[in-house]
Amino acid sequence: MEIEFIEEKENKLFNRKEIKFYVDYDGEATPKILDIKSKLVALLNTKKELLVVDNVQPHYGEPKALGYAKVYETVDDLKYIETNHVLAKNEEPEEPAEDAEEEE
């Protein structure tokens, strides 16, 4: 999976950086939002808690997708501005508690 940045702009009103990018995934399935988020965190050298991937739109018939992400200055700004459904799709899934199941 390769990520190519198209546009990066500073949004001072919302205290964030907005990024448009292409994801090239030749020979693979369309990547999940959490996989793209992990790659963006590494490329942008930021913290996972400060970045949200808003959307990823695959191109029909091509192994390419257009994406939009936001990097916030603080976690408080992120939680105040972002909607619940965007936050939900950017959360890591919780590991099931196996110890509790074994006791029953």
ABEGO torsion letter per residue (X at the ends): XBBBBABBBBBAAAGBBBBBBBBBBBGBBBBBAAAAAAAAAAAAGBBAAABBBABBBBBBGBBBBBBBBBBBABAAAAAAABBAAAAAAABBBBBBBAAAAAAX
